[in-house]
Amino acid sequence: MSIVVKYSAIKKLRRETLKRVTLLSQFFMVLCMGLMLSLFLGAKEVKKVETKKLRDYKIMPIFHRYPVSDPQISPDGTRVLFTYTTINIAEDRYDTHIWSLALDEKTPKQFTYGNGNDSHPRWSSDGKTILFISNRLDRGENQLFVMPADGGEARSLTDL
């Protein structure tokens, strides 16, 4: 008789513990959902009120030494054009210019200067001129430019 009583008491205790665990897990589930909802709604309010500028963040570039892209080899294979991007914290923007590397010299030289971003350099088939896209004009729109491969003044080919 005492074994049956102990077994039924253990069975009752298990049921009560299971109910408590179920209620406790449901309570935590509702609590987590409420917390996530409040964070979601709160985040929208923060986005509306607070906007940070680039200079408010610590800048950690992905490529610590050489943020280069879009390499283009000259038709004769002696030079490479590429774009090099720097961070302009004072004006809260990125500046991209075209650089040239003579493969026999191994020292890159800046090819384009000035305001605006220059990108997508392409060699002409004879290697004497270079086409690129830039927003260097005060209108801010990207235009197609041509420039002698030996340097000089860039000339706008489009006016969009």
C-alpha positions as CSV (number, residue, x, y, z in Angstrom):
1,M,0.0,0.0,0.0
2,S,2.8,2.4,0.9
3,I,4.5,1.8,-2.5
4,V,1.3,2.6,-4.4
5,V,0.8,5.8,-2.3
6,K,4.4,6.8,-3.0
7,Y,4.0,6.1,-6.7
8,S,0.8,8.1,-6.9
9,A,2.5,11.0,-5.0
10,I,5.4,10.9,-7.4
11,K,3.1,10.8,-10.4
12,K,1.1,13.8,-8.9
13,L,4.4,15.7,-8.3
14,R,5.5,15.1,-11.9
15,R,2.2,16.4,-13.3
16,E,2.5,19.6,-11.1
17,T,6.1,20.1,-12.1
18,L,5.2,19.6,-15.8
19,K,2.4,22.2,-15.4
20,R,4.8,24.7,-13.7
21,V,7.5,24.2,-16.4
22,T,4.9,24.6,-19.2
23,L,3.5,27.8,-17.6
24,L,7.0,29.1,-17.0
25,S,8.0,28.5,-20.6
26,Q,4.9,30.1,-21.8
27,F,5.6,33.1,-19.6
28,F,9.1,33.5,-20.9
29,M,7.9,33.1,-24.5
30,V,5.4,36.0,-24.0
31,L,8.1,38.0,-22.2
32,C,10.5,37.5,-25.1
33,M,7.9,38.4,-27.7
34,G,7.0,41.6,-25.9
35,L,10.7,42.5,-25.5
36,M,11.3,41.9,-29.2
37,L,8.2,44.0,-30.2
38,S,9.2,46.9,-27.9
39,L,12.7,46.8,-29.4
40,F,11.3,46.8,-32.9
41,L,8.9,49.7,-32.3
42,G,11.6,51.6,-30.3
43,A,14.1,51.2,-33.1
44,K,11.8,52.9,-35.6
45,E,11.5,55.9,-33.3
46,V,15.3,56.1,-32.9
47,K,15.8,56.1,-36.6
48,K,13.5,59.0,-37.1
49,V,15.0,61.1,-34.3
50,E,18.8,60.4,-34.5
51,T,20.9,60.3,-37.6
52,K,24.7,60.1,-37.4
53,K,27.2,61.4,-39.8
54,L,30.2,59.4,-41.1
55,R,32.6,61.4,-38.8
56,D,30.7,60.1,-35.7
57,Y,31.9,56.6,-36.4
58,K,35.3,55.1,-36.1
59,I,36.3,54.3,-39.7
60,M,37.7,50.8,-40.1
61,P,38.2,50.1,-43.8
62,I,37.8,46.5,-45.0
63,F,41.1,46.8,-47.0
64,H,43.4,48.4,-44.5
65,R,46.1,49.4,-47.0
66,Y,44.9,49.3,-50.6
67,P,41.2,50.0,-51.3
68,V,41.6,49.5,-55.0
69,S,39.2,48.2,-57.7
70,D,38.4,47.9,-61.4
71,P,41.9,47.2,-62.8
72,Q,42.3,47.7,-66.5
73,I,45.4,46.6,-68.4
74,S,46.5,48.7,-71.4
75,P,46.4,47.2,-74.9
76,D,50.2,46.9,-75.0
77,G,50.3,45.4,-71.5
78,T,52.7,47.9,-70.0
79,R,50.3,49.9,-67.8
80,V,47.4,49.3,-65.5
81,L,44.6,51.7,-64.6
82,F,42.7,51.2,-61.3
83,T,40.4,53.2,-59.0
84,Y,41.6,54.1,-55.5
85,T,39.0,55.1,-52.8
86,T,39.8,57.3,-49.8
87,I,37.6,58.5,-46.9
88,N,37.0,62.2,-46.7
89,I,35.8,62.6,-43.1
90,A,35.7,66.4,-43.3
91,E,33.1,66.4,-46.1
92,D,31.4,63.1,-45.0
93,R,32.0,61.2,-48.2
94,Y,34.2,58.8,-50.1
95,D,36.6,60.1,-52.9
96,T,37.5,57.8,-55.8
97,H,40.1,58.7,-58.3
98,I,41.9,56.8,-61.1
99,W,45.5,55.8,-60.7
100,S,48.0,54.5,-63.2
101,L,50.7,51.9,-62.7
102,A,53.5,51.4,-65.1
103,L,54.5,47.8,-64.7
104,D,58.2,48.5,-65.2
105,E,58.3,51.2,-62.6
106,K,56.1,49.5,-59.9
107,T,55.1,52.9,-58.4
108,P,51.5,54.0,-58.9
109,K,50.7,57.6,-59.9
110,Q,47.4,59.4,-59.5
111,F,45.9,60.0,-62.9
112,T,42.7,62.1,-62.0
113,Y,42.4,64.8,-59.4
114,G,39.8,67.3,-58.3
115,N,36.3,67.2,-56.9
116,G,34.0,64.4,-57.8
117,N,34.4,60.7,-58.1
118,D,36.1,59.1,-61.1
119,S,35.4,55.5,-61.9
120,H,35.2,52.7,-64.5
121,P,38.4,53.6,-66.5
122,R,38.7,52.0,-69.9
123,W,41.5,52.1,-72.5
124,S,40.9,53.0,-76.1
125,S,41.8,50.3,-78.5
126,D,45.0,52.1,-79.5
127,G,45.9,52.9,-75.9
128,K,46.2,56.6,-76.5
129,T,43.1,57.8,-74.6
130,I,41.2,56.7,-71.5
131,L,37.5,56.9,-71.1
132,F,36.0,57.1,-67.6
133,I,32.8,58.1,-65.7
134,S,32.9,61.0,-63.4
135,N,30.6,63.4,-61.5
136,R,33.2,66.1,-61.4
137,L,30.9,68.7,-62.9
138,D,28.9,70.7,-60.4
139,R,25.6,69.2,-61.5
140,G,26.4,66.0,-59.6
141,E,25.3,63.7,-62.5
142,N,27.7,61.1,-63.8
143,Q,29.1,61.9,-67.3
144,L,31.4,60.2,-69.7
145,F,34.9,61.8,-70.0
146,V,37.9,61.2,-72.2
147,M,41.5,62.0,-71.4
148,P,44.9,61.5,-73.1
149,A,46.7,58.4,-71.7
150,D,49.8,60.6,-71.1
151,G,47.8,63.0,-68.9
152,G,46.2,66.3,-69.5
153,E,42.7,67.8,-69.1
154,A,39.7,65.6,-69.1
155,R,37.0,66.5,-71.7
156,S,33.3,65.7,-71.2
157,L,31.7,63.6,-74.0
158,T,28.2,63.6,-72.6
159,D,25.8,66.1,-71.1
160,L,23.0,64.2,-69.5
